[in-house]
């Protein structure tokens, strides 16, 4: 069987199953250790039997709606490769925009700040911030020790210095009397009743997805205790659900009446980022 035949057959099976047919190409590129232009140049060559057998094995996992990123064991984020597995969420494009905005604000308002990444998962936010802005001090936390282990692996692979804490939301920082200039978080914000794709609900950790009945439970927990760890001048940055702007603006004003509060849109013109500032 040629590469062309293998890809065409797999793409057709994926499409009929409701998967992304492009995943066949990504999977084959990984297994054949080829760049896309090499693959196309050799499209009519015979596929090595070992590659073909492994491809079929992994394709069957895709057909069960297991995410490609978990099958490959990594996802690219902000130009860096992050290990991901069933213990952490798969990075999304929207989170890259959050990181970009936080980096811009660090340059504008802070000098060598302490940044805490709450509910860090694989560490994509905190570790990317540190990689892009080495002068910051970053501390990452998660309630899942398995997630922290993944984040530590990513820090080592990226050659990033960071501290890690295990605990629920802000509790480990409060216990250690840690003070921060910036809180960043992509907390679980999906409503408990929301119906999700099979690849998400069946494979990604539910503890990192659902934010209670209205999706705001973890924002409330952070808002309620943020004053215990924030310095006098501070910033908080959160990823939010596209339909949560009004509810979170109202909630933010209740907890932080003297702060500047804004919601930013992502590249798709959806409200996806909440920023809270006290800068003087």
C-alpha positions, 0 to 999 in steps of 0.5 A, spaced: 500 500 500 502 506 498 502 513 502 497 515 498 492 509 498 493 509 506 492 516 507 486 516 502 483 510 505 484 513 513 481 520 511 475 516 508 474 512 514 475 518 519 470 522 515 464 517 515 466 516 523 465 524 524 472 525 525 477 530 522 480 527 516 486 531 516 488 527 522 490 521 518 496 526 515 498 528 522 498 521 524 502 519 518 507 524 518 509 523 526 510 515 524 514 516 518 518 522 521 517 526 515 515 533 513 509 534 509 513 536 503 517 529 504 511 525 504 508 528 498 514 527 494 514 520 496 506 519 496 506 513 491 512 509 494 510 503 498 509 504 506 513 500 510 509 494 514 511 496 521 509 503 519 502 501 516 501 496 522 502 502 527 498 507 523 492 502 523 493 501 531 493 508 532 487 510 527 483 505 531 484 509 537 482 515 533 476 512 530 474 511 538 474 519 538 481 519 542 484 526 541 490 526 536 494 530 541 493 524 546 495 519 541 501 523 539 503 525 546 504 532 545 501 539 542 504 545 540 503 551 544 506 558 542 511 555 538 513 550 544 512 543 544 508 540 550 507 533 553 499 532 554 496 526 556 489 524 559 491 527 566 491 534 563 487 538 558 489 539 551 491 546 549 486 551 545 488 556 541 484 561 545 489 560 551 495 563 546 491 569 546 491 570 553 498 569 554 499 574 549 495 579 552 498 577 559 505 578 556 504 585 553 501 587 560 507 585 564 512 589 559 507 595 560 506 595 568 511 590 571 518 589 573 520 582 574 513 580 577 511 574 581 506 570 577 502 564 579 498 560 574 492 557 578 490 550 575 496 549 571 494 543 568 500 541 563 503 548 565 502 551 558 500 558 561 505 559 566 511 556 563 510 559 556 510 566 560 516 564 563 519 562 557 517 568 553 519 573 559 525 570 563 525 575 568 518 573 572 518 568 577 512 563 576 509 558 581 504 553 578 499 549 582 494 544 580 489 540 585 492 534 581 498 531 582 498 527 576 497 534 572 503 537 576 508 531 574 506 533 567 507 540 568 514 538 571 516 534 565 514 540 560 518 545 565 524 540 564 523 539 557 523 547 555 529 548 560 524 553 564 525 554 572 519 554 576 516 552 582 510 547 583 504 546 588 499 541 589 492 544 592 485 546 591 485 553 587 489 559 592 489 554 598 497 552 597 499 559 596 495 562 602 498 556 606 505 558 604 504 565 605 506 567 598 504 573 595 503 575 587 503 580 583 499 577 577 494 571 577 493 567 571 488 562 570 484 558 565 479 555 570 474 549 569 468 554 566 463 549 562 456 548 565 455 542 568 449 541 564 453 542 557 453 537 552 460 536 549 463 532 544 465 525 545 473 526 544 472 531 550 468 528 555 470 521 554 478 523 554 479 529 557 479 530 565 472 532 567 475 535 573 479 540 569 472 542 565 466 543 569 465 549 573 459 547 577 451 549 575 453 556 572 460 555 570 463 560 575 464 556 581 472 557 580 472 564 579 468 565 585 473 561 589 479 565 586 475 572 587 473 570 594 481 569 597 485 573 592 486 579 597 490 574 601 495 573 596 495 579 591 500 585 592 497 592 593 499 593 585 496 587 581 493 584 575 489 578 574 487 574 567 482 569 566 480 565 560 472 565 560 467 562 556 464 565 550 457 567 553 460 569 560 462 576 559 456 579 563 456 574 569 463 575 570 463 582 569 458 583 575 461 578 579 468 582 578 465 588 580 462 585 586 469 583 589 473 588 586 469 595 586 475 599 585 479 596 580 479 596 572 475 590 569 475 589 562 473 583 557 477 582 551 475 578 544 479 573 541 480 572 534 473 569 532 470 576 535 468 572 542 468 574 549 474 570 551 478 573 556 477 577 563 482 582 566 482 585 572 487 591 574 489 595 580 495 598 578 496 604 583 
